[in-house]
Amino acid sequence: MSHQTVIVLDFGGQYNQLIARRVRECGVYCEVKPYTTPLAELRAMEPIGIIFTGGPGSVYEDGSPTVDRSIFTWGVPILGICYGCQLMAHLLGGRVTAAQRDSAREYGKTETHFDTRCRLFRGLPETGTTWMSHGDYMEQVPEGFALAARSAACPNVAVADEARGFYGVQFHPEVNHTRHGTDMIRNFLYEACHAAGDWTMEDYKRTAVAALRDKIGGGRVLLALSGGVDSSVAAALLAEAVGEQLTCVFVDHGLMRKNEGDEVEAAFSKWALNFVRVNAGARFLTKLAGVTEPERKRKIIGEEFVRVFEEEAKKVGAVDYLAQGTIYPDVIESGAGDAAVIKSHHNVGGLPDCVEFKEIVEPLRLLFKDEVRQLGRELGLPEYLVMRQPFPGPGLAIRIIGEVTKEKLDMLREADAIFREELAKAGEDKHLSQFFAALTNIRSVGVMGDGRTYDYAVALRAVTTDDFMTADWARIPYDLLDRVSTRVVNEVRGINRVLLDITSKPPATIEWE
Ligand code: XMP
């Protein structure tokens, strides 16, 4: 694919994915590469710019992450962030030491003054907040570098050698706490690297379709479609590329939300592909009968999923390619970079063992989530599929406390649909990262008309989060909650009480199980 590339050279910082996302948001393609990548490999990528990321080390310690000095002779602009800035200073003859005074260490939001003559800060306000997190200090700036920003504690918050296109910032422009941080990254890309801004999903679609046709030829492809954004967009892209050579197996485990299965099926009717929907709800319910322990539920569902998928795959016969909706954060988090592995990812059910295939194709491997959504739109998938919130593989089973039964599933589906519908009607859903109803195992006394009820309590859960590792409970307007509550107890038989979950993560998790 012919587009300009920026390399994000990963020294193990915690925000490295965010740097890459910001670069892509600016319309420039980039890849995160570990600092241990052979220099020849990096050079062969013909980067128009390089960004050194932050990292936990100190440049003056033995064995701390580094890069061969010759990278500075390529004539390619480099932006060093935090550790990356100090490393650049260190390698180019400056001096970096541990900050002696506490006041020279900076953590958190810091008022910063910028020299707006510097390309990095061109067109931006002269003062602003930056997000700092460094205990080291550039005691001496390398030759050729000028000071480009300062704070009360530090005279060289940013340094620049404009002639060579080298820039260093001790703060993190990639995080939201730094005002105009993305503008600084954009300035680096467009003012220093002279980027053309040639990374768009329209282009990506065209080149990816061509590349998939090229690779797959007349081969047959099998994809497990879960209905989530990633597998749906992967399916749409493959459908566009190879149409009837693709078979999508959609295992409907009966634990989906209201109408979800039909919506997924409808979305793919526009392509001439082989779409197999397996209605396996009864099978899953039988396996789940009497099971109350959350981890056992997950395990049973995961195993049954693989079993059903394998049975269907066998009917399809030997295939050449097994397609997966792996996306770039999965690739980076699984240890391609140097940052600590946060969790091991697996798609619904994991990889089937006894399905014969020659190779795996992962057409979204290089895309971030927002890019995947954009690509989905380019491919003509409906907005409700493209913007679908994360939905756990085990589905509603982990939103029903205690045993999962058909009656409880029906109740929860209705209550959940009402909650989602009212949020959407009020436009509140746009501000939320995830929202759903969970059915508790509590029954309580109520009164309806003249009669006593003894029914279930449902809990409403809505959170905002950037990364799903931490989350805050969402402040939903009372009148909206009132409408949901009234509708749920009136419209859903078996529920007579509505609760609101006002716990953040941590200490709670987003899901109830
Ligand atoms: P928790 O509940 O751990 O959830 O705060 C964090 C995010 O992960 C989703 N989640 C899952 N996704 N399979 C999935 O594919 C699972 O088993 C699973 N469990 C939780 C959850 O919906 C939230 O977005």
Residues whose N, C-alpha, C, O or C-beta is under 5 A from the ligand:
A	BS01	XMP	P390 F391 P392 G393 P394 F468 T509 I510 E511
